[in-house]
Amino acid sequence: MRESFNEINITPLTDIFLVLLIIMMVIAPLLDQQGLNLTVPENVKAENIKEAKTINFVVTNDNQFLLDGQEVSEEQLESVISAQAKKLPDGLLIQSEPDSTHGAIVKLMDSARNAGVTNISVVGL
């Protein structure tokens, strides 16, 4: 005659919870990454608008960087932006064509930040 089964073995359940706890402890520090700081634009009355002195870059579909219609290479970005920032202190406006890559835009943003530009705006064409 068989004995009845009166107790539940919780050892496998405990093992699963310990593994999940270890996974969470390993992943938790990786989730604390710094993202981009974005500010929402404010509504401005038309009479208060002045002509902005911004650097205008266009990122083309084939990931070329154009400043006033002239191509700027990746190696020259930082020096060109720092030279332009002295004449145009209001920041940087990045106009991106629809098929330009995220990497090209981030490269331009990083170069601008390294050149000392703090105000960066991105607009799709």
N, CA, C and O atoms as a DFTB+ gen file, in Angstrom:
500 C
 N C O
     1  1       0.828      -1.169       0.000
     2  2       0.000       0.000       0.000
     3  2       0.887       1.251       0.000
     4  3       1.896       1.309       0.703
     5  1       0.496       2.239      -0.792
     6  2       1.273       3.481      -0.906
     7  2       0.903       4.467       0.177
     8  3      -0.244       4.565       0.614
     9  1       1.925       5.193       0.590
    10  2       1.655       6.252       1.551
    11  2       1.137       7.487       0.815
    12  3       1.503       7.729      -0.335
    13  1       0.312       8.239       1.461
    14  2      -0.215       9.447       0.822
    15  2       0.855      10.551       0.855
    16  3       1.706      10.607       1.743
    17  1       0.768      11.403      -0.134
    18  2       1.738      12.489      -0.295
    19  2       1.186      13.708       0.430
    20  3       0.245      14.340      -0.050
    21  1       1.767      14.050       1.592
    22  2       1.228      15.117       2.429
    23  2       2.028      16.416       2.380
    24  3       1.524      17.449       2.821
    25  1       3.254      16.402       1.863
    26  2       4.084      17.596       1.881
    27  2       4.510      17.969       0.468
    28  3       4.651      17.108      -0.400
    29  1       4.713      19.263       0.251
    30  2       5.177      19.765      -1.042
    31  2       6.664      20.062      -0.915
    32  3       7.102      20.696       0.045
    33  1       7.419      19.607      -1.872
    34  2       8.857      19.858      -1.886
    35  2       9.091      21.229      -2.536
    36  3       8.841      21.406      -3.728
    37  1       9.566      22.186      -1.751
    38  2       9.754      23.546      -2.269
    39  2      11.208      23.827      -2.671
    40  3      11.545      24.964      -3.001
    41  1      12.041      22.839      -2.647
    42  2      13.450      23.046      -3.006
    43  2      13.607      23.535      -4.447
    44  3      14.356      24.490      -4.655
    45  1      12.953      22.949      -5.460
    46  2      13.106      23.484      -6.826
    47  2      12.584      24.914      -6.953
    48  3      13.151      25.715      -7.697
    49  1      11.524      25.235      -6.244
    50  2      10.985      26.585      -6.279
    51  2      11.983      27.581      -5.681
    52  3      12.164      28.676      -6.214
    53  1      12.614      27.209      -4.602
    54  2      13.625      28.058      -3.970
    55  2      14.817      28.258      -4.900
    56  3      15.355      29.362      -4.985
    57  1      15.229      27.213      -5.591
    58  2      16.338      27.327      -6.542
    59  2      16.018      28.322      -7.656
    60  3      16.869      29.125      -8.041
    61  1      14.810      28.269      -8.162
    62  2      14.411      29.184      -9.236
    63  2      14.434      30.625      -8.736
    64  3      14.927      31.515      -9.428
    65  1      13.906      30.857      -7.545
    66  2      13.903      32.217      -7.002
    67  2      15.316      32.737      -6.760
    68  3      15.582      33.917      -6.986
    69  1      16.209      31.891      -6.313
    70  2      17.590      32.334      -6.097
    71  2      18.269      32.676      -7.417
    72  3      19.019      33.650      -7.489
    73  1      18.018      31.896      -8.453
    74  2      18.594      32.199      -9.769
    75  2      18.045      33.519     -10.289
    76  3      18.800      34.335     -10.816
    77  1      16.734      33.743     -10.148
    78  2      16.146      35.006     -10.587
    79  2      16.705      36.190      -9.798
    80  3      16.932      37.259     -10.364
    81  1      16.926      36.007      -8.512
    82  2      17.504      37.066      -7.692
    83  2      18.912      37.417      -8.156
    84  3      19.266      38.594      -8.233
    85  1      19.705      36.419      -8.461
    86  2      21.081      36.649      -8.931
    87  2      21.062      37.368     -10.278
    88  3      21.853      38.285     -10.502
    89  1      20.169      36.962     -11.170
    90  2      20.070      37.620     -12.478
    91  2      19.700      39.088     -12.304
    92  3      20.284      39.952     -12.958
    93  1      18.743      39.378     -11.436
    94  2      18.336      40.760     -11.209
    95  2      19.465      41.589     -10.598
    96  3      19.618      42.765     -10.926
    97  1      20.258      40.980      -9.709
    98  2      21.365      41.699      -9.091
    99  2      22.462      42.015     -10.107
   100  3      23.145      43.032      -9.983
   101  1      22.633      41.160     -11.102
   102  2      23.645      41.398     -12.133
   103  2      23.155      42.442     -13.132
   104  3      23.942      43.277     -13.578
   105  1      21.875      42.413     -13.491
   106  2      21.337      43.309     -14.515
   107  2      21.049      44.705     -13.972
   108  3      21.148      45.673     -14.725
   109  1      20.701      44.844     -12.712
   110  2      20.291      46.133     -12.150
   111  2      21.321      47.251     -12.358
   112  3      20.910      48.352     -12.726
   113  1      22.611      47.051     -12.153
   114  2      23.551      48.155     -12.400
   115  2      23.632      48.558     -13.866
   116  3      23.970      49.703     -14.166
   117  1      23.335      47.656     -14.774
   118  2      23.401      47.982     -16.199
   119  2      22.241      48.874     -16.632
   120  3      22.344      49.558     -17.650
   121  1      21.154      48.882     -15.889
   122  2      19.986      49.674     -16.251
   123  2      20.126      51.136     -15.882
   124  3      19.300      51.950     -16.293
   125  1      21.133      51.490     -15.129
   126  2      21.342      52.857     -14.677
   127  2      22.269      53.602     -15.628
   128  3      23.329      54.079     -15.223
   129  1      21.866      53.702     -16.906
   130  2      22.665      54.398     -17.900
   131  2      22.100      55.790     -18.121
   132  3      20.894      56.014     -18.020
   133  1      22.989      56.716     -18.424
   134  2      22.568      58.087     -18.639
   135  2      22.076      58.247     -20.069
   136  3      22.724      57.781     -21.007
   137  1      20.954      58.894     -20.238
   138  2      20.394      59.139     -21.558
   139  2      20.620      60.580     -21.975
   140  3      21.435      61.289     -21.384
   141  1      19.902      61.001     -22.986
   142  2      20.001      62.374     -23.464
   143  2      19.090      63.260     -22.631
   144  3      17.969      62.872     -22.302
   145  1      19.569      64.446     -22.291
   146  2      18.751      65.422     -21.587
   147  2      18.020      66.265     -22.619
   148  3      18.645      66.979     -23.403
   149  1      16.707      66.183     -22.616
   150  2      15.907      66.918     -23.577
   151  2      15.050      67.945     -22.859
   152  3      14.549      67.688     -21.764
   153  1      14.881      69.105     -23.475
   154  2      13.995      70.118     -22.929
   155  2      12.879      70.363     -23.925
   156  3      13.095      70.360     -25.137
   157  1      11.695      70.572     -23.404
   158  2      10.530      70.819     -24.246
   159  2      10.494      72.298     -24.582
   160  3      10.639      73.136     -23.692
   161  1      10.301      72.639     -25.864
   162  2      10.275      74.064     -26.224
   163  2       9.052      74.763     -25.649
   164  3       8.000      74.153     -25.457
   165  1       9.209      76.038     -25.382
   166  2       8.127      76.842     -24.843
   167  2       7.427      77.595     -25.971
   168  3       8.023      77.855     -27.016
   169  1       6.175      77.937     -25.756
   170  2       5.444      78.752     -26.728
   171  2       5.941      80.188     -26.636
   172  3       6.029      80.757     -25.548
   173  1       6.260      80.761     -27.778
   174  2       6.791      82.123     -27.821
   175  2       5.883      82.942     -28.739
   176  3       5.495      82.480     -29.811
   177  1       5.551      84.152     -28.313
   178  2       4.756      85.027     -29.161
   179  2       5.582      85.477     -30.349
   180  3       6.803      85.603     -30.252
   181  1       4.930      85.718     -31.455
   182  2       5.612      86.072     -32.703
   183  2       6.405      87.369     -32.579
   184  3       7.418      87.529     -33.260
   185  1       5.977      88.287     -31.741
   186  2       6.676      89.564     -31.627
   187  2       8.008      89.433     -30.887
   188  3       8.870      90.302     -31.018
   189  1       8.189      88.351     -30.106
   190  2       9.420      88.175     -29.342
   191  2      10.485      87.389     -30.099
   192  3      11.582      87.175     -29.585
   193  1      10.169      86.964     -31.304
   194  2      11.110      86.124     -32.049
   195  2      12.173      87.013     -32.687
   196  3      11.861      87.975     -33.389
   197  1      13.417      86.676     -32.433
   198  2      14.518      87.375     -33.077
   199  2      15.210      86.386     -34.007
   200  3      14.998      85.177     -33.917
   201  1      16.018      86.902     -34.878
   202  2      16.721      86.022     -35.808
   203  2      17.766      85.224     -35.038
   204  3      18.651      85.786     -34.393
   205  1      17.644      83.921     -35.120
   206  2      18.547      83.052     -34.368
   207  2      19.902      82.973     -35.051
   208  3      20.012      82.959     -36.277
   209  1      20.912      82.923     -34.227
   210  2      22.277      82.773     -34.743
   211  2      22.722      81.352     -34.435
   212  3      23.528      81.114     -33.536
   213  1      22.176      80.409     -35.207
   214  2      22.478      78.993     -34.985
   215  2      23.285      78.437     -36.145
   216  3      23.238      78.939     -37.268
   217  1      24.018      77.394     -35.835
   218  2      24.755      76.646     -36.851
   219  2      23.777      75.642     -37.441
   220  3      23.174      74.865     -36.701
   221  1      23.609      75.645     -38.754
   222  2      22.642      74.760     -39.409
   223  2      23.369      73.665     -40.186
   224  3      24.038      73.931     -41.185
   225  1      23.224      72.433     -39.709
   226  2      23.794      71.278     -40.397
   227  2      22.660      70.446     -40.987
   228  3      21.580      70.353     -40.404
   229  1      22.910      69.846     -42.137
   230  2      21.982      68.903     -42.750
   231  2      22.687      67.555     -42.813
   232  3      23.813      67.456     -43.300
   233  1      22.010      66.508     -42.314
   234  2      22.522      65.144     -42.433
   235  2      21.730      64.494     -43.563
   236  3      20.516      64.320     -43.451
   237  1      22.411      64.134     -44.650
   238  2      21.738      63.615     -45.837
   239  2      21.409      62.130     -45.689
   240  3      21.801      61.479     -44.722
   241  1      20.681      61.621     -46.673
   242  2      20.297      60.205     -46.653
   243  2      21.505      59.272     -46.683
   244  3      21.451      58.168     -46.142
   245  1      22.594      59.710     -47.312
   246  2      23.809      58.875     -47.341
   247  2      24.806      59.300     -46.268
   248  3      26.009      59.083     -46.411
   249  1      24.304      59.908     -45.190
   250  2      25.061      60.252     -43.978
   251  2      26.229      61.209     -44.229
   252  3      27.297      61.066     -43.634
   253  1      26.020      62.170     -45.100
   254  2      26.987      63.239     -45.288
   255  2      26.545      64.423     -44.437
   256  3      25.352      64.613     -44.200
   257  1      27.500      65.210     -43.982
   258  2      27.226      66.376     -43.161
   259  2      27.411      67.625     -44.011
   260  3      28.505      67.878     -44.514
   261  1      26.352      68.404     -44.173
   262  2      26.408      69.604     -45.002
   263  2      26.230      70.839     -44.129
   264  3      25.291      70.927     -43.338
   265  1      27.141      71.783     -44.285
   266  2      27.058      73.085     -43.623
   267  2      26.995      74.122     -44.725
   268  3      27.960      74.291     -45.470
   269  1      25.875      74.820     -44.843
   270  2      25.649      75.808     -45.905
   271  2      25.877      75.198     -47.287
   272  3      26.428      75.857     -48.169
   273  1      25.462      73.959     -47.481
   274  2      25.561      73.297     -48.783
   275  2      26.908      72.666     -49.077
   276  3      27.063      72.010     -50.107
   277  1      27.887      72.846     -48.198
   278  2      29.210      72.264     -48.429
   279  2      29.418      71.094     -47.483
   280  3      29.078      71.162     -46.302
   281  1      29.980      70.020     -48.019
   282  2      30.180      68.811     -47.223
   283  2      31.337      68.997     -46.237
   284  3      32.372      69.577     -46.567
   285  1      31.132      68.492     -45.025
   286  2      32.157      68.508     -43.983
   287  2      32.422      67.057     -43.604
   288  3      31.484      66.307     -43.335
   289  1      33.691      66.654     -43.579
   290  2      34.025      65.267     -43.240
   291  2      33.899      65.045     -41.729
   292  3      33.909      65.996     -40.949
   293  1      33.779      63.779     -41.333
   294  2      33.644      63.444     -39.913
   295  2      34.842      63.931     -39.104
   296  3      34.687      64.346     -37.955
   297  1      36.025      63.883     -39.690
   298  2      37.237      64.277     -38.977
   299  2      37.261      65.782     -38.716
   300  3      37.865      66.227     -37.740
   301  1      36.620      66.566     -39.568
   302  2      36.649      68.021     -39.445
   303  2      35.468      68.574     -38.661
   304  3      35.424      69.773     -38.388
   305  1      34.509      67.729     -38.293
   306  2      33.284      68.213     -37.655
   307  2      33.555      69.080     -36.434
   308  3      33.047      70.197     -36.335
   309  1      34.346      68.573     -35.515
   310  2      34.550      69.270     -34.250
   311  2      35.217      70.630     -34.452
   312  3      34.819      71.615     -33.831
   313  1      36.227      70.685     -35.316
   314  2      36.922      71.959     -35.537
   315  2      36.029      72.953     -36.277
   316  3      36.062      74.147     -35.978
   317  1      35.236      72.482     -37.234
   318  2      34.332      73.375     -37.965
   319  2      33.251      73.910     -37.032
   320  3      32.916      75.093     -37.081
   321  1      32.705      73.038     -36.182
   322  2      31.651      73.470     -35.262
   323  2      32.189      74.473     -34.251
   324  3      31.523      75.464     -33.949
   325  1      33.385      74.229     -33.724
   326  2      33.944      75.178     -32.749
   327  2      34.235      76.526     -33.399
   328  3      34.073      77.561     -32.753
   329  1      34.663      76.540     -34.666
   330  2      34.904      77.802     -35.368
   331  2      33.588      78.535     -35.632
   332  3      33.515      79.755     -35.487
   333  1      32.551      77.792     -36.017
   334  2      31.250      78.403     -36.289
   335  2      30.576      78.879     -35.002
   336  3      29.836      79.862     -35.018
   337  1      30.828      78.190     -33.894
   338  2      30.186      78.540     -32.624
   339  2      30.622      79.913     -32.130
   340  3      29.887      80.564     -31.387
   341  1      31.793      80.355     -32.526
   342  2      32.251      81.687     -32.131
   343  2      31.431      82.769     -32.831
   344  3      31.146      83.812     -32.243
   345  1      31.049      82.518     -34.093
   346  2      30.251      83.484     -34.850
   347  2      28.754      83.336     -34.574
   348  3      28.013      84.319     -34.571
   349  1      28.322      82.098     -34.342
   350  2      26.900      81.795     -34.153
   351  2      26.702      81.128     -32.790
   352  3      26.707      79.900     -32.711
   353  1      26.527      81.904     -31.717
   354  2      26.548      81.351     -30.360
   355  2      25.241      80.725     -29.862
   356  3      25.203      80.198     -28.750
   357  1      24.168      80.772     -30.665
   358  2      22.871      80.310     -30.163
   359  2      22.704      78.790     -30.169
   360  3      21.716      78.297     -29.626
   361  1      23.604      78.047     -30.743
   362  2      23.498      76.593     -30.710
   363  2      23.593      75.964     -32.087
   364  3      24.063      76.573     -33.047
   365  1      23.126      74.714     -32.150
   366  2      23.240      73.909     -33.368
   367  2      21.870      73.379     -33.740
   368  3      21.139      72.872     -32.889
   369  1      21.519      73.498     -35.026
   370  2      20.281      72.937     -35.565
   371  2      20.667      71.844     -36.542
   372  3      21.345      72.098     -37.538
   373  1      20.229      70.616     -36.250
   374  2      20.512      69.476     -37.115
   375  2      19.243      69.148     -37.884
   376  3      18.216      68.818     -37.290
   377  1      19.316      69.238     -39.197
   378  2      18.196      68.865     -40.052
   379  2      18.547      67.528     -40.696
   380  3      19.542      67.416     -41.412
   381  1      17.729      66.526     -40.437
   382  2      18.049      65.190     -40.933
   383  2      17.051      64.762     -42.000
   384  3      15.841      64.927     -41.840
   385  1      17.567      64.215     -43.077
   386  2      16.716      63.663     -44.124
   387  2      16.150      62.329     -43.641
   388  3      16.702      61.726     -42.721
   389  1      15.064      61.861     -44.243
   390  2      14.356      60.676     -43.709
   391  2      15.185      59.402     -43.591
   392  3      14.964      58.620     -42.667
   393  1      16.127      59.169     -44.492
   394  2      16.881      57.913     -44.452
   395  2      18.261      58.053     -43.831
   396  3      19.086      57.149     -43.961
   397  1      18.531      59.173     -43.155
   398  2      19.817      59.299     -42.466
   399  2      19.795      58.410     -41.225
   400  3      18.735      58.161     -40.649
   401  1      20.969      57.937     -40.820
   402  2      21.031      56.984     -39.709
   403  2      21.147      57.715     -38.373
   404  3      21.601      58.857     -38.295
   405  1      20.724      57.021     -37.343
   406  2      20.819      57.535     -35.978
   407  2      22.276      57.757     -35.600
   408  3      22.598      58.722     -34.907
   409  1      23.161      56.870     -36.050
   410  2      24.583      56.978     -35.725
   411  2      25.202      58.257     -36.250
   412  3      26.036      58.860     -35.574
   413  1      24.807      58.689     -37.456
   414  2      25.360      59.919     -38.032
   415  2      24.909      61.134     -37.231
   416  3      25.689      62.059     -37.002
   417  1      23.661      61.130     -36.810
   418  2      23.145      62.255     -36.025
   419  2      23.825      62.314     -34.661
   420  3      24.175      63.394     -34.186
   421  1      24.010      61.159     -34.036
   422  2      24.691      61.109     -32.732
   423  2      26.143      61.536     -32.872
   424  3      26.677      62.202     -31.985
   425  1      26.792      61.163     -33.970
   426  2      28.173      61.590     -34.220
   427  2      28.253      63.113     -34.281
   428  3      29.161      63.716     -33.708
   429  1      27.297      63.733     -34.979
   430  2      27.269      65.189     -35.074
   431  2      26.983      65.821     -33.709
   432  3      27.579      66.840     -33.361
   433  1      26.081      65.227     -32.944
   434  2      25.776      65.743     -31.610
   435  2      26.980      65.626     -30.681
   436  3      27.258      66.545     -29.912
   437  1      27.695      64.505     -30.745
   438  2      28.888      64.327     -29.910
   439  2      29.975      65.332     -30.284
   440  3      30.637      65.889     -29.407
   441  1      30.158      65.563     -31.578
   442  2      31.163      66.535     -32.016
   443  2      30.799      67.932     -31.528
   444  3      31.671      68.694     -31.113
   445  1      29.516      68.265     -31.578
   446  2      29.080      69.585     -31.108
   447  2      29.293      69.726     -29.606
   448  3      29.741      70.770     -29.132
   449  1      28.972      68.682     -28.867
   450  2      29.161      68.735     -27.412
   451  2      30.644      68.861     -27.076
   452  3      31.006      69.600     -26.160
   453  1      31.505      68.153     -27.802
   454  2      32.951      68.259     -27.571
   455  2      33.480      69.630     -27.953
   456  3      34.483      70.085     -27.404
   457  1      32.806      70.299     -28.900
   458  2      33.227      71.638     -29.317
   459  2      32.694      72.714     -28.381
   460  3      33.026      73.888     -28.543
   461  1      31.872      72.335     -27.402
   462  2      31.379      73.292     -26.419
   463  2      29.976      73.800     -26.679
   464  3      29.520      74.704     -25.979
   465  1      29.272      73.250     -27.663
   466  2      27.900      73.677     -27.952
   467  2      26.961      72.974     -26.977
   468  3      27.003      71.752     -26.837
   469  1      26.120      73.746     -26.311
   470  2      25.206      73.143     -25.315
   471  2      23.770      73.070     -25.818
   472  3      23.021      72.202     -25.368
   473  1      23.354      73.947     -26.735
   474  2      21.994      73.933     -27.255
   475  2      21.969      73.226     -28.603
   476  3      22.512      73.730     -29.586
   477  1      21.334      72.052     -28.648
   478  2      21.269      71.264     -29.878
   479  2      19.817      70.936     -30.157
   480  3      19.101      70.462     -29.275
   481  1      19.377      71.187     -31.387
   482  2      18.021      70.862     -31.814
   483  2      18.101      69.948     -33.023
   484  3      18.990      70.088     -33.864
   485  1      17.150      68.995     -33.105
   486  2      17.102      68.074     -34.227
   487  2      15.736      68.201     -34.900
   488  3      14.701      68.170     -34.233
   489  1      15.744      68.344     -36.219
   490  2      14.509      68.494     -36.996
   491  2      14.582      67.540     -38.176
   492  3      15.629      67.400     -38.808
   493  1      13.471      66.886     -38.467
   494  2      13.405      66.031     -39.649
   495  2      12.980      66.846     -40.864
   496  3      12.163      67.760     -40.752
   497  1      13.530      66.515     -42.006
   498  2      13.150      67.203     -43.253
   499  2      12.026      66.479     -43.938
   500  3      11.571      66.907     -44.999
